[in-house]
């Protein structure tokens, strides 16, 4: 997998503002818009971490 951008919630779970900052950073870093976003969820279904490949994602 190529270099990736990864965000984790400051207080364990991502907030809407943190998710928006992730999307903005991914666009600024040139992540292809058709790359899938991978997420790690808590047992309650909240987003703990998101990641996107900065180059073409072949996985």
N, CA and C atoms as an extended XYZ file, in Angstrom:
177
Properties=species:S:1:pos:R:3:atomname:S:1:resname:S:1:resid:I:1 pbc="F F F"
N         0.849       -1.181        0.000 N   UNK     1
C         0.000        0.000        0.000 CA  UNK     1
C         0.888        1.236        0.000 C   UNK     1
N         0.565        2.230       -0.810 N   UNK     2
C         1.357        3.462       -0.836 CA  UNK     2
C         1.199        4.249        0.468 C   UNK     2
N         1.884        5.365        0.551 N   UNK     3
C         1.764        6.219        1.734 CA  UNK     3
C         0.291        6.520        2.001 C   UNK     3
N        -0.028        6.698        3.261 N   UNK     4
C        -1.428        6.906        3.630 CA  UNK     4
C        -1.561        8.057        4.614 C   UNK     4
N        -2.755        8.619        4.652 N   UNK     5
C        -3.108        9.660        5.605 CA  UNK     5
C        -4.042        9.011        6.613 C   UNK     5
N        -3.730        9.149        7.901 N   UNK     6
C        -4.508        8.487        8.950 CA  UNK     6
C        -4.886        9.515       10.014 C   UNK     6
N        -6.165        9.520       10.402 N   UNK     7
C        -6.652       10.402       11.459 CA  UNK     7
C        -7.280        9.544       12.549 C   UNK     7
N        -7.063        9.928       13.786 N   UNK     8
C        -7.657        9.270       14.947 CA  UNK     8
C        -8.371       10.325       15.782 C   UNK     8
N        -9.496        9.968       16.359 N   UNK     9
C       -10.233       10.906       17.199 CA  UNK     9
C        -9.417       11.321       18.413 C   UNK     9
N        -9.433       12.600       18.707 N   UNK    10
C        -8.667       13.123       19.843 CA  UNK    10
C        -9.164       12.532       21.163 C   UNK    10
N       -10.477       12.357       21.264 N   UNK    11
C       -11.074       11.781       22.485 CA  UNK    11
C       -11.598       10.377       22.204 C   UNK    11
N       -10.817        9.568       21.519 N   UNK    12
C       -11.106        8.173       21.185 CA  UNK    12
C       -11.955        8.042       19.927 C   UNK    12
N       -13.101        8.714       19.828 N   UNK    13
C       -13.987        8.618       18.679 CA  UNK    13
C       -13.931        9.908       17.862 C   UNK    13
N       -13.953        9.766       16.534 N   UNK    14
C       -13.899       10.920       15.651 CA  UNK    14
C       -15.178       11.745       15.763 C   UNK    14
N       -15.030       13.050       15.752 N   UNK    15
C       -16.174       13.958       15.711 CA  UNK    15
C       -16.403       14.367       14.249 C   UNK    15
N       -17.505       15.014       13.981 N   UNK    16
C       -17.805       15.490       12.632 CA  UNK    16
C       -16.736       16.477       12.164 C   UNK    16
N       -16.297       17.359       13.043 N   UNK    17
C       -15.240       18.317       12.683 CA  UNK    17
C       -13.936       17.605       12.352 C   UNK    17
N       -13.601       16.562       13.109 N   UNK    18
C       -12.372       15.803       12.833 CA  UNK    18
C       -12.486       15.055       11.506 C   UNK    18
N       -13.667       14.522       11.211 N   UNK    19
C       -13.870       13.844        9.936 CA  UNK    19
C       -13.763       14.832        8.775 C   UNK    19
N       -14.318       16.020        8.938 N   UNK    20
C       -14.213       17.058        7.905 CA  UNK    20
C       -12.755       17.463        7.692 C   UNK    20
N       -11.983       17.565        8.771 N   UNK    21
C       -10.561       17.908        8.658 CA  UNK    21
C        -9.807       16.808        7.919 C   UNK    21
N       -10.175       15.544        8.155 N   UNK    22
C        -9.564       14.423        7.439 CA  UNK    22
C        -9.821       14.543        5.940 C   UNK    22
N       -11.069       14.801        5.556 N   UNK    23
C       -11.414       14.924        4.134 CA  UNK    23
C       -10.645       16.081        3.505 C   UNK    23
N       -10.589       17.213        4.174 N   UNK    24
C        -9.855       18.371        3.657 CA  UNK    24
C        -8.368       18.055        3.501 C   UNK    24
N        -7.775       17.413        4.490 N   UNK    25
C        -6.348       17.060        4.420 CA  UNK    25
C        -6.089       16.053        3.306 C   UNK    25
N        -6.993       15.085        3.138 N   UNK    26
C        -6.829       14.081        2.075 CA  UNK    26
C        -6.879       14.734        0.705 C   UNK    26
N        -7.785       15.672        0.506 N   UNK    27
C        -7.885       16.383       -0.784 CA  UNK    27
C        -6.631       17.224       -1.026 C   UNK    27
N        -6.172       17.936       -0.001 N   UNK    28
C        -4.968       18.765       -0.141 CA  UNK    28
C        -3.735       17.916       -0.417 C   UNK    28
N        -3.699       16.696        0.124 N   UNK    29
C        -2.549       15.807       -0.070 CA  UNK    29
C        -2.597       15.105       -1.427 C   UNK    29
N        -3.694       15.277       -2.157 N   UNK    30
C        -3.799       14.699       -3.485 CA  UNK    30
C        -4.273       13.263       -3.530 C   UNK    30
N        -4.947       12.812       -2.482 N   UNK    31
C        -5.482       11.446       -2.493 CA  UNK    31
C        -6.492       11.336       -3.631 C   UNK    31
N        -6.373       10.295       -4.467 N   UNK    32
C        -7.340       10.124       -5.551 CA  UNK    32
C        -8.766       10.028       -4.999 C   UNK    32
N        -9.689       10.731       -5.630 N   UNK    33
C       -11.053       10.795       -5.097 CA  UNK    33
C       -11.800        9.466       -5.183 C   UNK    33
N       -11.282        8.518       -5.972 N   UNK    34
C       -11.951        7.222       -6.058 CA  UNK    34
C       -11.323        6.168       -5.151 C   UNK    34
N       -10.332        6.564       -4.342 N   UNK    35
C        -9.744        5.630       -3.375 CA  UNK    35
C       -10.729        5.379       -2.238 C   UNK    35
N       -10.830        4.139       -1.781 N   UNK    36
C       -11.721        3.860       -0.644 CA  UNK    36
C       -11.145        4.416        0.657 C   UNK    36
N       -12.017        4.805        1.542 N   UNK    37
C       -11.633        5.241        2.878 CA  UNK    37
C       -11.815        4.039        3.792 C   UNK    37
N       -10.783        3.717        4.529 N   UNK    38
C       -10.863        2.609        5.479 CA  UNK    38
C       -11.104        3.195        6.872 C   UNK    38
N       -11.922        2.500        7.664 N   UNK    39
C       -12.250        2.991        8.995 CA  UNK    39
C       -12.177        1.857       10.007 C   UNK    39
N       -11.734        2.208       11.195 N   UNK    40
C       -11.774        1.284       12.329 CA  UNK    40
C       -12.899        1.761       13.234 C   UNK    40
N       -13.810        0.871       13.558 N   UNK    41
C       -14.966        1.227       14.372 CA  UNK    41
C       -14.859        0.646       15.775 C   UNK    41
N       -15.477        1.333       16.721 N   UNK    42
C       -15.562        0.805       18.083 CA  UNK    42
C       -16.677       -0.240       18.119 C   UNK    42
N       -16.786       -0.954       19.207 N   UNK    43
C       -17.838       -1.964       19.324 CA  UNK    43
C       -19.231       -1.335       19.299 C   UNK    43
N       -19.316       -0.039       19.605 N   UNK    44
C       -20.614        0.654       19.554 CA  UNK    44
C       -20.872        1.272       18.183 C   UNK    44
N       -19.954        1.063       17.227 N   UNK    45
C       -20.147        1.547       15.863 CA  UNK    45
C       -19.609        2.936       15.591 C   UNK    45
N       -18.959        3.553       16.569 N   UNK    46
C       -18.382        4.890       16.360 CA  UNK    46
C       -17.054        4.769       15.632 C   UNK    46
N       -16.724        5.790       14.844 N   UNK    47
C       -15.466        5.786       14.087 CA  UNK    47
C       -14.313        6.147       15.022 C   UNK    47
N       -13.340        5.245       15.110 N   UNK    48
C       -12.157        5.488       15.936 CA  UNK    48
C       -11.012        6.045       15.096 C   UNK    48
N       -10.910        5.588       13.838 N   UNK    49
C        -9.776        5.961       12.985 CA  UNK    49
C       -10.189        5.830       11.524 C   UNK    49
N        -9.708        6.749       10.693 N   UNK    50
C        -9.921        6.667        9.245 CA  UNK    50
C        -8.581        6.783        8.547 C   UNK    50
N        -8.490        6.171        7.365 N   UNK    51
C        -7.236        6.149        6.619 CA  UNK    51
C        -7.552        6.105        5.126 C   UNK    51
N        -6.726        6.791        4.335 N   UNK    52
C        -6.846        6.743        2.880 CA  UNK    52
C        -5.448        6.713        2.283 C   UNK    52
N        -5.273        5.931        1.253 N   UNK    53
C        -3.992        5.871        0.544 CA  UNK    53
C        -3.816        7.157       -0.251 C   UNK    53
N        -2.597        7.689       -0.252 N   UNK    54
C        -2.337        8.924       -0.979 CA  UNK    54
C        -2.042        8.687       -2.458 C   UNK    54
N        -1.683        7.446       -2.790 N   UNK    55
C        -1.493        7.075       -4.190 CA  UNK    55
C        -2.624        6.156       -4.601 C   UNK    55
N        -2.502        5.570       -5.783 N   UNK    56
C        -3.534        4.636       -6.247 CA  UNK    56
C        -3.611        3.459       -5.296 C   UNK    56
N        -4.816        3.127       -4.867 N   UNK    57
C        -5.023        2.037       -3.917 CA  UNK    57
C        -5.391        0.776       -4.681 C   UNK    57
N        -4.463       -0.174       -4.732 N   UNK    58
C        -4.687       -1.413       -5.484 CA  UNK    58
C        -5.358       -2.495       -4.647 C   UNK    58
N        -5.503       -2.292       -3.344 N   UNK    59
C        -6.091       -3.323       -2.475 CA  UNK    59
C        -7.591       -3.362       -2.606 C   UNK    59
